[in-house]
Amino acid sequence: MPVLDDIQVYEKRRVLYVVFSLLFLLLFYRLYELQLIYRDVYGQQAQENSIRVIPKEPIRGYMYDRNNRLVVDNRASFTVTVMPYEFDRKKIPFLASLINLSPEEIKAAIDRGAMYNRFIPAKVKRDVDQKTVAALEENRDKLPGVDYQIESTRTYTTPAHASHILGYTKEISEWQLSRSDPEEYAQGDVVGSSGVEAKYETAIRGKKGAEYSTVNVRGQIVGSFDQGTKNKPAIDGSDLYLTMDFALQALAESLFADKRGALVAIDPRDGGILAFVSKPDYNLSLLSGVTPKAVWRDLNSNESRPLFNRATLTRYPPGSTFKMILALAALEKGIITPDWTIQCGGAFPFGNKVFKDLHVHGSVDLRKAIQVSCNVYFYRLMLMVGLDTWSHYASEFGFGKQTGLDIIEESPGLLPTTSYMNKRYGERGWTRGFLVSLGIGQGELGVTPVQMACYAMALANRGTYYQPHTVAAFLDRSTDSLKLNPYSSRKITLTDNTWDVVREGMRRVVEEPGGTARSARIKGFQSGGKTGTAQNPHGEDHAWYVGFAPFENPTIAIAVLVENAGYGGAVAAPIAGLCIEKHLYGRLIRFDGKQPTAPIVADGAMTSPITSVERATRGAKQ
């Protein structure tokens, strides 16, 4: 029996030796794996756990108008952040009570941040007040991983909205984030969403910096990493110097206070936008910082469509304002001479239809036809010129294509050609009767107000067409260097006689008895223009006006569209006249009861982009 007991003990010892040997081998292999195979991986994780990277947001670039007025500023705001890997989610209800946000919203924000990078603070709530910040400071020890950052939020210093040209910023979407450089954008960042803010996002955003801090095992900051030598300062965004005059902008908006429509004014010497109105509009301050859901819902569901940019996205027929295109084409092709005369009896029968005029004009030549806006003259002239010649010259003036204005949203409008009509109606589905309506800017033709302002600019310049633009230059604040914003130009080549005849007709529209835009006259200056009344099958006609001033050396070209307002001469032309007067004199002289002082054209408008920007830069440095 004792021999048997010794054998059993021996067997048990062998089993224990084998088990301990296997355990030792497993531990040795695990140690080898940690120390050699996964050394870099776990070393990186250890580094991340011991060093906290805090992004430093740059200040978004400011915006100044052509007279060096600061129009888009920044204010400091507090943003609550949560570090996903440090935060105890059991504390969500407590955090929700401090920052007045639902637990569900906090959880969703943390989840989004963790999916992006759990070692970078997730932005949970923007634009909190100082009382909330104080509450967070008081409870910092109870909320590990919770902090706040100071960010800049847009604020506006002018009574003018200019909402559709300046645009707004908003938090980056998941779609945008997935297509962005991860070193440039992170979850919760703010980006330009429309207008100039979106177009020049890269320039005005700046570049993020980073602050590296050493943290202990509890995630508490114990000091600066490597004495701050690894820190990267944020690079602030470039300032924008706009071509706009915000005193003129404010007046133009006030003239549309109870109207729907658009106004675009351009400096014909360089294509710089002077004023840009789309009404109804909205207050950009509503979208700066945190926008309540109810506000955003109301802006999107409002029947007046305040978010819709009527200056660049509408496609209305221009009415009689388009008659100069037909006149230019007919003269340049030698189809008529300026003295070609018809008898206007107030109507034009063609086929089985009678196309009417508003008046009986009697004997009319080309200059008078423009002056009194004789429809019969242009009905007949369109049949002589033909669709493709007419559309060719219209295309030269930029119709049927985008103007290149430096905002993202723009429609090309619609310029019908023979190929378009064949595709739309079939080769036998349309007749020359369609041309009659096109002769007075009706029918298939559709334009935008910004196209019409560029058209007025080209007429003012005798064919020089500048790309319309809102930004004249950028000021790099880190180097104090100025960079001009490049834009294109081209020439519409017509004979001097063609320009002279059509421009004289436009001068008579405003300055001579019988002209349809006498309400656009400016004391002390002559100007040229053209009214239009566009038929609207869904309601009242739309009122148009295009023009420029002063007549000989224009410094402003303008297009006005007032929806459902009736006659252009009665509604649109007076608005244009007031804006031109403000531009030329710096005030509305017709209301002060005094003789006009010397005009301020040279000071109120750019003589060149360089002159304006140099003036603005000097002011900024002072």
C-alpha positions in Angstrom: 0.0 0.0 0.0 2.7 2.6 0.7 4.3 1.9 -2.7 0.9 2.6 -4.3 0.7 5.9 -2.4 4.1 7.0 -3.6 3.1 6.3 -7.2 -0.1 8.4 -6.9 1.9 11.3 -5.4 4.4 11.1 -8.2 1.6 11.2 -10.8 0.0 14.2 -9.2 3.3 16.0 -9.1 3.8 15.4 -12.8 0.4 16.9 -13.6 1.2 20.0 -11.5 4.6 20.4 -13.2 2.9 20.2 -16.6 0.2 22.7 -15.7 2.7 25.2 -14.2 4.9 24.8 -17.2 2.0 25.6 -19.6 1.1 28.6 -17.5 4.6 29.8 -17.5 4.8 29.3 -21.3 1.6 31.3 -21.8 2.7 34.1 -19.6 6.1 34.2 -21.3 4.4 34.3 -24.7 2.1 37.1 -23.6 5.0 39.0 -22.3 6.8 38.5 -25.6 3.7 39.6 -27.4 3.3 42.8 -25.4 6.9 43.8 -25.4 7.8 43.0 -29.0 4.9 42.2 -31.3 2.5 44.9 -30.1 5.0 47.3 -28.7 4.1 50.2 -31.1 0.3 49.7 -30.8 0.2 49.7 -27.0 2.9 52.3 -26.8 0.7 54.6 -28.8 -2.3 53.9 -26.6 -0.3 54.6 -23.5 0.9 57.9 -25.1 -2.7 58.8 -25.9 -3.7 58.1 -22.3 -1.0 60.2 -20.9 -1.2 63.2 -23.3 -4.3 65.2 -23.9 -4.6 67.2 -27.2 -6.9 70.2 -26.9 -7.7 71.8 -30.3 -7.4 75.6 -30.4 -9.9 77.2 -32.7 -8.8 80.0 -35.0 -10.8 83.3 -35.2 -12.9 83.5 -38.3 -12.0 86.3 -40.6 -13.8 89.6 -40.3 -15.6 91.3 -43.2 -15.4 95.0 -44.1 -17.4 97.0 -46.7 -15.9 99.2 -49.4 -15.8 102.2 -46.9 -14.0 100.2 -44.3 -17.0 99.6 -42.1 -16.8 96.4 -40.1 -20.0 94.5 -41.0 -19.3 91.0 -39.8 -17.6 90.6 -36.4 -17.0 87.8 -33.9 -18.0 87.5 -30.3 -16.7 85.1 -27.7 -19.0 82.2 -26.8 -18.6 79.2 -24.5 -19.0 75.6 -25.8 -19.4 72.6 -23.4 -17.3 69.7 -24.4 -17.0 66.1 -23.1 -14.0 63.8 -23.5 -15.7 60.4 -24.4 -13.0 58.1 -23.0 -12.9 60.0 -19.6 -16.6 60.7 -19.0 -18.7 58.4 -16.8 -22.0 58.1 -18.7 -23.9 57.6 -15.4 -23.3 61.3 -14.9 -25.3 62.2 -18.0 -28.5 63.2 -16.1 -26.5 65.4 -13.7 -24.7 67.1 -16.6 -28.1 67.5 -18.4 -29.5 69.4 -15.4 -26.5 71.8 -15.4 -26.5 72.7 -19.1 -30.3 72.5 -19.7 -30.1 69.9 -22.4 -31.9 66.5 -22.6 -29.9 63.4 -21.6 -30.7 62.0 -25.1 -29.1 64.9 -26.8 -26.0 64.7 -24.7 -25.7 61.0 -25.3 -26.0 61.4 -29.0 -23.3 64.1 -29.1 -20.9 62.0 -27.1 -21.6 59.0 -29.3 -20.9 61.1 -32.4 -17.6 62.3 -30.9 -16.6 58.8 -29.8 -17.1 57.5 -33.3 -14.8 60.2 -34.7 -12.1 60.0 -32.0 -12.8 59.2 -28.3 -9.6 61.1 -27.3 -10.8 64.4 -28.7 -13.4 66.5 -26.8 -16.9 66.2 -28.3 -18.8 69.5 -28.5 -22.1 69.0 -26.6 -23.7 72.4 -26.4 -22.8 75.8 -27.9 -23.2 79.3 -26.8 -23.9 78.6 -23.1 -24.0 81.6 -20.6 -21.6 82.4 -17.9 -23.9 81.1 -15.2 -23.7 77.6 -16.8 -19.9 77.9 -17.1 -19.8 78.8 -13.3 -21.9 75.7 -12.5 -19.5 73.5 -14.5 -16.5 74.9 -12.7 -18.2 74.3 -9.3 -18.8 70.6 -10.2 -15.6 69.9 -12.1 -14.5 67.2 -9.7 -17.8 65.4 -10.1 -17.7 65.5 -13.9 -14.3 64.2 -15.2 -14.0 64.7 -18.9 -16.4 67.7 -19.0 -14.9 71.0 -19.9 -15.7 74.1 -22.0 -13.9 75.9 -24.9 -14.0 79.6 -25.9 -15.1 79.9 -29.5 -16.0 82.8 -31.8 -19.5 83.3 -33.0 -20.6 85.6 -35.8 -22.2 88.9 -34.9 -23.3 91.7 -37.2 -22.7 95.5 -36.8 -25.0 96.9 -39.5 -28.8 97.3 -39.7 -28.7 95.8 -43.1 -29.3 92.1 -43.3 -27.5 91.2 -46.6 -28.4 87.6 -45.6 -28.3 86.1 -49.1 -25.0 87.5 -50.0 -23.1 87.2 -46.7 -24.5 83.8 -45.9 -24.4 81.9 -42.6 -22.3 79.3 -40.8 -23.6 76.1 -39.1 -22.2 72.9 -37.6 -20.6 70.6 -40.0 -22.8 67.7 -41.2 -21.8 64.0 -41.1 -21.8 64.1 -44.9 -19.5 67.1 -45.0 -17.3 65.6 -42.3 -16.9 62.3 -44.2 -15.5 64.2 -47.2 -13.3 66.6 -45.3 -9.6 66.5 -44.3 -9.6 65.1 -40.7 -6.8 67.4 -39.8 -8.9 70.4 -40.8 -12.4 69.5 -39.5 -13.8 67.5 -36.6 -17.2 66.7 -35.3 -18.9 69.8 -34.0 -16.9 72.3 -36.1 -18.6 75.3 -37.7 -18.4 75.8 -41.5 -19.7 78.3 -44.0 -23.0 77.1 -45.3 -24.1 79.7 -47.8 -23.1 83.0 -49.5 -19.7 84.5 -49.0 -19.2 82.4 -45.8 -19.4 79.2 -47.9 -17.5 80.4 -51.0 -14.5 81.7 -49.1 -14.6 79.1 -46.3 -10.9 78.1 -46.8 -9.7 81.7 -46.6 -11.7 82.9 -43.7 -11.7 79.8 -41.5 -8.0 79.8 -40.6 -6.1 76.8 -39.3 -6.6 75.0 -36.0 -3.9 74.9 -33.4 -3.3 72.3 -30.6 -2.3 72.4 -27.0 -0.6 69.3 -25.6 -1.0 68.5 -21.8 0.1 65.7 -19.6 -2.7 63.9 -17.7 -2.6 61.4 -14.9 -4.5 58.0 -14.8 -7.7 59.8 -13.7 -7.5 62.1 -16.8 -6.6 65.2 -14.8 -4.2 67.7 -16.3 -0.9 67.8 -14.4 1.1 70.0 -16.6 2.1 71.1 -20.1 3.6 68.3 -22.2 7.3 68.8 -23.1 7.1 72.4 -21.6 4.8 73.4 -24.5 7.3 73.0 -27.2 4.9 70.8 -29.2 2.0 73.2 -29.0 0.8 74.7 -32.3 -0.8 78.1 -32.2 -4.0 78.6 -34.2 -3.7 80.7 -37.4 -6.6 83.1 -37.6 -8.6 83.4 -40.9 -8.1 86.1 -43.4 -10.2 89.3 -43.3 -12.4 90.0 -46.3 -12.7 93.4 -47.9 -16.1 93.5 -49.7 -17.0 95.6 -52.7 -20.4 96.4 -51.1 -21.6 99.7 -49.7 -23.7 98.9 -46.6 -25.2 102.3 -46.3 -26.6 101.7 -49.8 -27.5 98.1 -48.8 -29.5 99.3 -45.9 -31.5 101.8 -48.0 -32.2 99.2 -50.7 -33.5 96.7 -48.1 -35.7 99.4 -46.6 -37.3 100.1 -50.0 -38.3 96.4 -50.1 -39.7 96.3 -46.6 -43.2 95.3 -47.7 -42.3 93.8 -51.1 -41.0 90.6 -52.6 -38.3 90.7 -55.2 -34.6 91.5 -55.6 -32.2 94.3 -56.3 -28.6 94.0 -57.5 -26.4 97.1 -58.0 -22.9 96.8 -59.5 -19.9 99.1 -60.0 -19.6 98.9 -63.8 -15.9 99.9 -63.6 -14.9 96.6 -62.1 -17.9 94.4 -61.5 -18.0 94.8 -57.8 -21.4 94.3 -56.1 -22.6 97.5 -54.4 -25.9 96.2 -53.0 -27.6 92.8 -53.1 -31.1 92.4 -51.9 -33.4 89.4 -51.9 -36.7 89.9 -50.1 -38.2 88.5 -48.0 -35.0 87.8 -46.1 -34.0 86.9 -42.6 -31.8 88.1 -39.8 -28.4 86.4 -39.9 -28.2 86.7 -36.1 -30.9 84.0 -35.8 -28.5 81.5 -37.4 -25.4 82.7 -35.5 -24.6 80.5 -32.5 -27.3 78.1 -31.6 -30.4 78.2 -33.7 -33.6 77.0 -32.0 -35.3 74.2 -33.9 -38.5 76.2 -34.0 -36.7 79.1 -35.7 -35.1 76.9 -38.3 -38.4 75.1 -38.9 -40.2 78.4 -39.4 -37.6 79.7 -41.9 -38.0 76.5 -44.0 -41.7 76.3 -43.9 -42.6 80.0 -44.2 -44.7 80.6 -47.4 -42.7 83.7 -48.2 -39.5 81.5 -48.6 -37.1 83.8 -46.8 -34.2 81.4 -47.4 -34.7 81.5 -51.2 -32.3 83.7 -53.0 -34.4 85.6 -55.5 -31.4 87.6 -56.8 -29.7 84.5 -58.3 -32.3 81.7 -58.4 -35.4 83.1 -59.9 -36.2 82.6 -63.6 -38.7 85.2 -64.5 -39.2 86.7 -68.0 -37.6 90.2 -68.1 -40.3 91.9 -70.1 -39.5 95.0 -72.0 -36.1 95.4 -70.3 -34.8 92.8 -72.8 -35.7 94.9 -75.9 -32.2 96.4 -76.1 -30.8 92.9 -76.9 -33.1 92.8 -80.0 -32.2 96.3 -81.0 -28.5 95.6 -80.7 -28.8 92.5 -82.8 -30.8 94.2 -85.5 -28.4 97.1 -85.8 -25.3 95.1 -85.7 -26.5 92.7 -88.4 -27.7 95.6 -90.6 -31.2 94.3 -90.6 -32.5 97.9 -89.9 -31.1 101.4 -89.6 -31.7 103.6 -86.5 -34.3 105.5 -88.6 -36.4 102.5 -89.6 -39.9 103.5 -88.8 -43.2 101.7 -88.2 -46.8 102.9 -87.5 -48.0 101.6 -84.2 -51.7 101.3 -84.0 -51.7 99.6 -80.6 -51.8 96.0 -81.8 -50.0 93.6 -84.1 -52.1 90.8 -85.8 -50.1 87.7 -86.6 -51.7 84.4 -87.6 -54.9 83.9 -85.7 -53.8 86.1 -82.8 -53.6 89.8 -82.0 -50.6 90.9 -79.9 -51.5 94.0 -78.0 -49.6 97.2 -77.0 -50.5 99.4 -74.0 -50.7 102.5 -76.2 -51.1 103.7 -79.8 -47.6 105.3 -80.4 -48.0 106.3 -84.1 -44.8 106.8 -86.1 -41.9 105.2 -84.2 -38.2 104.8 -85.0 -35.8 102.7 -82.9 -34.8 105.3 -80.4 -38.4 106.3 -79.7 -39.4 102.6 -79.6 -37.0 102.1 -76.7 -38.1 105.4 -75.1 -41.8 104.7 -75.1 -41.4 100.9 -75.0 -43.4 100.3 -78.1 -44.3 96.6 -78.2 -45.5 96.6 -81.8 -42.1 97.8 -83.0 -40.3 94.9 -81.3 -42.9 92.3 -82.4 -42.1 93.1 -86.0 -38.4 93.4 -85.4 -38.1 90.0 -83.8 -39.6 88.3 -86.8 -37.0 90.0 -89.0 -34.0 89.1 -86.7 -34.9 85.5 -86.0 -34.5 83.3 -83.0 -30.9 82.2 -83.3 -29.4 85.6 -84.0 -31.4 87.0 -81.1 -30.2 84.2 -78.8 -26.6 84.6 -79.9 -26.5 88.2 -78.9 -28.3 87.5 -75.6 -25.7 84.8 -74.9 -23.0 87.4 -75.4 -24.5 89.4 -72.6 -24.3 86.3 -70.3 -27.9 85.1 -70.5 -28.5 81.3 -70.4 -25.4 80.8 -68.2 -24.2 81.6 -64.7 -22.5 84.9 -64.2 -19.7 83.6 -62.0 -20.8 85.6 -58.9 -18.8 84.5 -55.9 -21.5 82.7 -54.0 -22.4 79.1 -54.5 -26.1 79.2 -55.4 -26.8 80.6 -58.9 -29.2 79.6 -61.7 -28.2 79.9 -65.4 -31.8 81.0 -66.3 -33.2 79.9 -69.6 -32.3 81.3 -73.1 -34.3 79.5 -75.8 -32.7 78.6 -79.1 -34.0 76.6 -82.1 -32.5 73.4 -80.7 -34.2 74.0 -77.4 -37.5 74.8 -79.0 -37.3 71.7 -81.1 -36.5 69.5 -78.1 -39.2 71.2 -76.0 -42.1 71.2 -78.5 -40.9 69.1 -81.5 -39.8 70.6 -84.8 -43.4 71.1 -85.8 -44.8 71.9 -82.4 -43.9 75.5 -82.4 -44.3 78.4 -84.8 -43.0 81.9 -85.5 -45.8 83.1 -83.2 -43.5 82.1 -80.3 -41.0 84.6 -81.5 -43.4 87.5 -81.2 -43.6 87.1 -77.4 -39.8 86.7 -77.1 -39.4 90.0 -78.9 -40.7 91.8 -75.8 -39.0 89.5 -73.2 -41.9 87.1 -72.6 -42.4 83.5 -73.4 -39.8 80.8 -72.7 -37.1 83.3 -71.7 -36.1 83.3 -68.0 -33.5 85.5 -66.3 -32.1 86.3 -62.8 -31.7 89.8 -61.4 -28.0 89.4 -61.1 -27.9 88.6 -64.9 -29.9 91.7 -65.5 -27.5 93.8 -63.4 -24.6 92.5 -65.5 -26.5 93.3 -68.6 -27.0 96.9 -67.4 -23.2 97.0 -66.6 -22.3 95.9 -70.1 -24.6 98.5 -71.6 -23.1 101.2 -69.4 -19.6 100.1 -70.4 -20.3 99.8 -74.1 -19.6 96.1 -74.0 -17.0 95.6 -71.2 -18.3 92.8 -69.1 -16.7 92.1 -65.7 -17.3 89.0 -63.7 -19.5 90.2 -60.8 -17.9 89.7 -57.4 -18.4 90.6 -53.8 -14.9 90.2 -52.4 -12.2 92.7 -53.5 -9.3 91.4 -51.4 -8.1 89.3 -48.5 -5.9 90.5 -45.6 -3.7 87.8 -44.1 -3.6 88.8 -40.4 -0.6 86.7 -39.6 1.6 88.4 -42.2 -0.4 91.7 -42.7 -0.2 91.0 -46.4 -2.9 91.9 -48.9 -4.0 89.7 -51.8 -6.4 91.0 -54.4 -9.3 88.7 -55.4 -8.9 88.0 -59.2 -11.9 88.2 -61.5 -12.3 87.9 -65.3 -13.4 90.4 -67.9 -14.3 90.3 -71.6 -15.5 92.5 -74.4 -18.8 92.3 -76.3 -17.6 93.8 -79.6 -20.2 95.9 -81.4 -19.8 99.1 -83.5 -19.8 102.5 -81.8 -22.9 103.5 -83.7 -24.8 100.5 -82.3 -23.9 101.3 -78.8 -24.7 105.0 -79.3 -28.2 104.4 -80.7 -29.3 102.0 -78.1 -27.8 104.0 -75.2 -29.5 107.1 -76.5 -32.8 105.3 -76.4 -32.2 104.4 -72.8 -31.3 108.0 -71.9 -34.6 109.1 -73.4 -36.4 106.5 -71.3 -35.4 108.4 -68.1 -34.7 112.0 -69.3 -37.2 112.9 -72.0 -40.9 113.5 -71.8 -42.8 110.3 -72.8 -40.1 108.1 -71.4 -41.4 105.2 -69.2 -38.9 105.8 -66.3 -39.2 109.5 -65.5 -39.5 108.4 -61.9 -35.9 107.3 -61.9 -34.4 110.7 -62.7 -31.6 112.1 -60.5 -31.2 115.8 -60.0 -27.8 117.0 -61.4 -27.2 113.8 -63.4 -28.4 112.1 -66.5 -28.9 108.4 -66.6 -30.1 105.6 -68.9 -32.6 102.9 -68.2 -35.4 100.7 -69.3 -38.6 99.6 -67.6 -40.3 96.2 -68.0 -43.6 94.7 -67.0 -43.4 90.9 -67.2 -46.7 89.0 -67.5 -47.4 86.5 -64.8 -50.0 83.7 -65.4 -50.2 83.1 -61.7 -51.1 86.6 -60.5 -50.2 90.3 -60.9 -47.4 91.2 -63.3 -43.8 91.6 -62.1 -42.1 95.0 -62.3 -38.6 95.4 -63.7 -36.1 98.2 -64.2 -32.5 98.1 -65.4 -30.3 101.2 -65.7 -27.0 103.0 -65.1 -25.7 106.4 -64.0 -24.1 108.9 -64.6 -24.8 108.5 -68.3 -21.4 109.4 -69.7 -19.1 107.9 -67.0 -21.2 105.3 -65.1 -20.3 104.3 -61.6 -23.4 102.3 -60.8 -25.5 99.8 -62.9 -28.7 98.4 -61.3 -31.4 95.8 -61.8 -34.7 95.9 -59.8 -37.4 93.2 -59.7 -40.5 93.6 -57.7 -42.8 90.6 -57.8 -46.5 91.0 -58.5 -46.3 94.7 -58.3 -47.5 95.9 -61.8 -45.8 98.4 -64.0 -42.0 98.7 -63.9 -42.1 102.5 -64.4 -44.4 102.9 -61.4 -42.8 100.6 -58.9 -39.3 99.4 -59.9 -37.9 102.6 -61.5 -38.5 104.8 -58.4 -36.6 102.3 -56.2 -33.7 102.3 -58.6 -33.8 106.1 -58.7 -33.5 106.4 -54.9 -30.6 103.9 -54.8 -28.7 105.7 -57.5 -29.2 109.0 -55.8 -27.9 107.6 -52.5 -24.9 106.2 -54.4 -24.1 109.5 -56.2 -24.7 111.9 -53.3 -24.3 109.8 -50.2 -27.8 110.7 -49.1 -31.3 111.3 -50.5 -31.2 114.9 -51.5 -34.8 115.0 -52.7 -36.0 114.9 -49.1 -33.8 117.5 -47.5 -35.2 120.5 -49.3 -31.7 121.8 -50.1 -29.8 122.3 -53.3 -27.6 119.3 -53.9 -24.0 119.7 -52.8 -21.1 118.3 -54.9 -21.6 114.7 -55.6 -19.4 112.2 -53.8 -19.0 109.7 -56.7 -15.2 109.5 -56.4 -15.5 108.6 -52.6 -18.6 106.5 -52.7 -17.5 104.1 -55.4 -14.3 102.3 -56.2 -12.1 104.0 -58.7 -10.2 100.7 -58.7 -10.1 97.7 -56.4 -6.6 98.7 -55.3 -7.6 102.2 -54.3 -10.5 100.9 -52.2 -8.5 98.1 -50.5 -5.5 100.4 -49.8 -7.9 102.8 -48.0 -9.5 99.9 -46.1 -6.1 98.5 -45.1 -4.9 101.8 -43.8 -8.0 102.1 -41.7 -7.5 98.5 -40.4 -4.0 99.2 -39.3 -4.9 102.4 -37.6 
